[in-house]
Amino acid sequence: MFYKRTVLTLAPLLLGLIMTGSGFAAESFDQILEKARAKAGELAKMRKIINEEPDPNVRLAAFELMVNSGDSLMHEIAIDSGLASADKLLQSAAFKAAIMDLERLNLTLVVDKDASTEIQTASQAYLDKNGDQYLLKFDKKDSSKGTISAQYFDAQVIGTHLSYSYSGYGKGTLYLKDDNAVSGDITITNGSKIFRYVATADIR
Protein backbone atom coordinates (compact mmCIF):
# COMPACT_ATOMS: atom_id res chain seq x y z
CA MET A 1 0.00 0.00 0.00
CA PHE A 2 2.87 2.36 0.85
CA TYR A 3 4.52 1.57 -2.51
CA LYS A 4 1.30 2.26 -4.38
CA ARG A 5 0.81 5.63 -2.68
CA THR A 6 4.44 6.57 -3.38
CA VAL A 7 4.06 5.78 -7.09
CA LEU A 8 0.89 7.86 -7.24
CA THR A 9 2.58 10.82 -5.58
CA LEU A 10 5.61 10.58 -7.89
CA ALA A 11 3.40 10.83 -10.98
CA PRO A 12 2.66 14.57 -10.62
CA LEU A 13 6.38 15.23 -10.06
CA LEU A 14 7.37 13.48 -13.28
CA LEU A 15 4.57 15.21 -15.21
CA GLY A 16 5.71 18.57 -13.85
CA LEU A 17 9.29 17.88 -14.91
CA ILE A 18 8.19 16.89 -18.40
CA MET A 19 6.02 19.99 -18.84
CA THR A 20 8.58 22.45 -17.39
CA GLY A 21 9.05 25.57 -19.51
CA SER A 22 7.17 26.14 -22.74
CA GLY A 23 6.13 22.52 -23.21
CA PHE A 24 7.14 18.95 -23.70
CA ALA A 25 10.23 19.84 -25.75
CA ALA A 26 11.54 22.44 -23.26
CA GLU A 27 14.02 19.94 -21.86
CA SER A 28 15.64 16.84 -23.21
CA PHE A 29 14.71 13.46 -21.79
CA ASP A 30 18.22 13.21 -20.35
CA GLN A 31 17.71 16.46 -18.40
CA ILE A 32 14.33 15.30 -17.17
CA LEU A 33 15.76 11.96 -16.14
CA GLU A 34 18.65 13.66 -14.35
CA LYS A 35 16.25 15.86 -12.36
CA ALA A 36 14.03 12.89 -11.54
CA ARG A 37 17.00 10.86 -10.31
CA ALA A 38 18.26 13.76 -8.20
CA LYS A 39 14.84 14.22 -6.62
CA ALA A 40 14.42 10.48 -6.06
CA GLY A 41 17.86 10.32 -4.46
CA GLU A 42 17.01 13.15 -2.08
CA LEU A 43 13.75 11.49 -1.07
CA ALA A 44 15.46 8.12 -0.63
CA LYS A 45 18.04 9.63 1.71
CA MET A 46 15.40 11.30 3.85
CA ARG A 47 13.26 8.14 3.92
CA LYS A 48 16.32 6.11 4.94
CA ILE A 49 16.96 8.46 7.86
CA ILE A 50 13.36 8.09 9.05
CA ASN A 51 13.40 4.31 8.67
CA GLU A 52 16.96 3.33 9.61
CA GLU A 53 18.68 6.07 11.63
CA PRO A 54 19.49 4.59 15.10
CA ASP A 55 19.11 7.92 16.93
CA PRO A 56 15.36 8.55 17.52
CA ASN A 57 15.98 12.30 17.86
CA VAL A 58 17.52 12.41 14.39
CA ARG A 59 14.62 10.39 12.97
CA LEU A 60 12.12 12.79 14.48
CA ALA A 61 14.09 15.84 13.32
CA ALA A 62 14.23 14.47 9.77
CA PHE A 63 10.49 13.85 9.87
CA GLU A 64 9.77 17.41 11.01
CA LEU A 65 12.01 18.84 8.27
CA MET A 66 10.24 16.79 5.61
CA VAL A 67 6.72 17.58 6.84
CA ASN A 68 7.44 21.30 7.05
CA SER A 69 9.58 21.52 3.91
CA GLY A 70 6.86 22.99 1.72
CA ASP A 71 7.40 20.12 -0.71
CA SER A 72 4.09 18.26 -0.99
CA LEU A 73 5.71 15.01 -2.13
CA MET A 74 8.25 15.06 0.70
CA HIS A 75 5.42 15.86 3.12
CA GLU A 76 3.40 12.84 1.98
CA ILE A 77 6.33 10.42 2.07
CA ALA A 78 7.28 11.59 5.58
CA ILE A 79 3.78 10.90 6.89
CA ASP A 80 3.51 7.53 5.14
CA SER A 81 6.90 6.46 6.51
CA GLY A 82 6.10 7.74 9.99
CA LEU A 83 2.74 5.99 10.20
CA ALA A 84 4.37 2.68 9.26
CA SER A 85 7.27 3.17 11.70
CA ALA A 86 7.88 1.02 14.78
CA ASP A 87 9.12 4.19 16.53
CA LYS A 88 6.13 5.20 18.64
CA LEU A 89 7.16 8.86 18.95
CA LEU A 90 7.62 9.12 15.20
CA GLN A 91 4.37 7.29 14.56
CA SER A 92 2.55 9.67 16.91
CA ALA A 93 4.02 12.70 15.13
CA ALA A 94 2.96 11.27 11.76
CA PHE A 95 -0.53 10.49 13.05
CA LYS A 96 -0.99 14.07 14.26
CA ALA A 97 0.28 15.44 10.94
CA ALA A 98 -2.07 13.15 8.99
CA ILE A 99 -5.07 14.21 11.08
CA MET A 100 -4.16 17.88 10.78
CA ASP A 101 -4.10 17.53 6.99
CA LEU A 102 -7.79 16.59 7.01
CA GLU A 103 -10.74 18.94 6.63
CA ARG A 104 -13.19 16.23 7.69
CA LEU A 105 -13.35 12.61 8.74
CA ASN A 106 -15.94 10.36 7.11
CA LEU A 107 -16.80 7.53 9.50
CA THR A 108 -18.48 4.27 8.55
CA LEU A 109 -20.57 2.86 11.38
CA VAL A 110 -21.54 -0.65 12.45
CA VAL A 111 -23.54 -1.45 15.56
CA ASP A 112 -21.46 -2.19 18.67
CA LYS A 113 -22.09 -5.87 19.42
CA ASP A 114 -20.96 -5.35 23.02
CA ALA A 115 -23.92 -3.07 23.70
CA SER A 116 -27.14 -4.34 25.25
CA THR A 117 -29.75 -5.90 22.99
CA GLU A 118 -31.97 -2.85 23.47
CA ILE A 119 -29.23 -0.43 22.46
CA GLN A 120 -28.21 -2.59 19.50
CA THR A 121 -31.79 -2.61 18.22
CA ALA A 122 -32.12 1.17 18.59
CA SER A 123 -28.70 1.73 17.04
CA GLN A 124 -29.54 -0.38 14.00
CA ALA A 125 -32.85 1.45 13.58
CA TYR A 126 -30.92 4.73 13.53
CA LEU A 127 -28.64 3.39 10.78
CA ASP A 128 -31.61 2.11 8.79
CA LYS A 129 -33.09 5.60 8.87
CA ASN A 130 -29.96 7.75 8.49
CA GLY A 131 -27.39 5.51 6.79
CA ASP A 132 -24.06 4.22 8.05
CA GLN A 133 -21.99 7.35 7.25
CA TYR A 134 -21.15 9.91 9.94
CA LEU A 135 -19.21 13.10 9.32
CA LEU A 136 -16.82 14.90 11.67
CA LYS A 137 -16.01 18.33 10.26
CA PHE A 138 -12.77 20.08 11.24
CA ASP A 139 -13.12 23.88 11.07
CA LYS A 140 -10.21 25.05 13.23
CA LYS A 141 -6.97 23.16 13.85
CA ASP A 142 -3.98 23.89 16.05
CA SER A 143 -1.12 21.65 14.93
CA SER A 144 1.16 22.61 17.82
CA LYS A 145 -1.44 21.59 20.40
CA GLY A 146 -3.05 18.81 18.39
CA THR A 147 -6.52 20.30 18.87
CA ILE A 148 -9.45 20.53 16.49
CA SER A 149 -12.74 22.38 16.84
CA ALA A 150 -15.95 23.24 15.04
CA GLN A 151 -19.43 24.27 16.15
CA TYR A 152 -20.25 22.15 19.24
CA PHE A 153 -17.23 20.00 18.40
CA ASP A 154 -13.85 19.62 20.13
CA ALA A 155 -11.16 17.01 19.55
CA GLN A 156 -7.64 16.24 20.74
CA VAL A 157 -4.89 14.14 19.18
CA ILE A 158 -2.88 12.29 21.83
CA GLY A 159 -0.31 9.78 20.67
CA THR A 160 -1.99 7.67 18.01
CA HIS A 161 -5.58 8.27 19.00
CA LEU A 162 -8.14 11.01 18.42
CA SER A 163 -10.73 11.71 21.11
CA TYR A 164 -13.68 13.98 20.39
CA SER A 165 -16.80 15.35 22.01
CA TYR A 166 -19.75 16.56 19.98
CA SER A 167 -21.74 18.56 22.54
CA GLY A 168 -25.25 17.16 22.77
CA TYR A 169 -24.61 14.75 19.89
CA GLY A 170 -22.09 12.18 21.10
CA LYS A 171 -18.42 11.40 21.60
CA GLY A 172 -15.77 8.82 20.76
CA THR A 173 -12.15 7.78 20.57
CA LEU A 174 -10.52 6.60 17.35
CA TYR A 175 -7.20 4.75 17.25
CA LEU A 176 -4.67 4.34 14.44
CA LYS A 177 -5.31 1.06 12.63
CA ASP A 178 -2.71 -0.35 10.25
CA ASP A 179 -0.99 2.66 8.70
CA ASN A 180 -3.78 4.52 6.95
CA ALA A 181 -7.00 4.26 8.95
CA VAL A 182 -8.62 4.78 12.34
CA SER A 183 -11.11 2.68 14.26
CA GLY A 184 -12.83 2.98 17.60
CA ASP A 185 -16.00 3.11 19.69
CA ILE A 186 -18.32 6.10 19.42
CA THR A 187 -21.74 7.10 20.68
CA ILE A 188 -24.38 9.22 18.98
CA THR A 189 -26.94 10.98 21.12
CA ASN A 190 -30.43 11.86 19.91
CA GLY A 191 -32.39 13.48 22.70
CA SER A 192 -32.51 10.95 25.53
CA LYS A 193 -31.45 8.10 23.25
CA ILE A 194 -27.86 6.88 23.02
CA PHE A 195 -26.66 4.77 20.10
CA ARG A 196 -23.37 2.85 20.16
CA TYR A 197 -21.16 2.01 17.20
CA VAL A 198 -17.75 0.85 16.07
CA ALA A 199 -16.51 3.47 13.60
CA THR A 200 -13.79 3.24 10.95
CA ALA A 201 -12.35 5.81 8.54
CA ASP A 202 -9.42 6.23 6.18
CA ILE A 203 -7.00 9.02 7.04
CA ARG A 204 -4.79 8.64 3.94
DAFENFEN-V658259 format. One record per backbone hydrogen bond with DSSP energy under -1.0 kcal/mol. CO is the residue of the C=O (numbers start at 1). NH is the residue of the N-H. Records with the same first field share a line. If there is no record, write none. Layout:
CO: NH ; NH
This chain:
1: 5
2: 6
3: 7
4: 8
5: 9
6: 10
7: 11
10: 14
11: 15
12: 16
13: 17
14: 18
15: 19
23: 26
28: 32
29: 33
30: 34
31: 35
32: 36
33: 37
34: 38
35: 39
36: 40
37: 41
38: 42
39: 43
40: 44
41: 45
42: 46
43: 47
44: 48
45: 49
46: 50
47: 51
48: 52
49: 53
55: 59
56: 60
57: 61
58: 62
59: 63
60: 64
61: 65
62: 66
63: 67
64: 68
66: 69
71: 75
72: 76
73: 77
74: 78
75: 79
76: 80
77: 81
78: 82
79: 83
80: 84
82: 85
87: 91
88: 92
89: 93
90: 94
91: 95
92: 96
93: 97
94: 98
95: 99
96: 100
97: 101
99: 102
103: 138
105: 136
107: 134
108: 200
110: 198
112: 115
116: 120
117: 121
118: 122
119: 123
120: 124
121: 125
122: 126
123: 127
124: 128
125: 129
126: 130
127: 131
132: 109
134: 107
136: 105
140: 149
142: 146 ; 147
146: 157
147: 142
148: 155
149: 139 ; 140
150: 153
152: 167
153: 150
154: 165
155: 148
156: 163
158: 161
160: 176
161: 158
162: 174
163: 156
164: 172
165: 154
166: 169 ; 170
169: 189
170: 166
171: 187
172: 164
174: 162
175: 183
177: 181
180: 203 ; 204
181: 177
182: 201
183: 175
184: 199
185: 173
186: 197
188: 195
190: 193
193: 190
195: 188
196: 112
197: 186
198: 110
199: 184
200: 108
201: 182
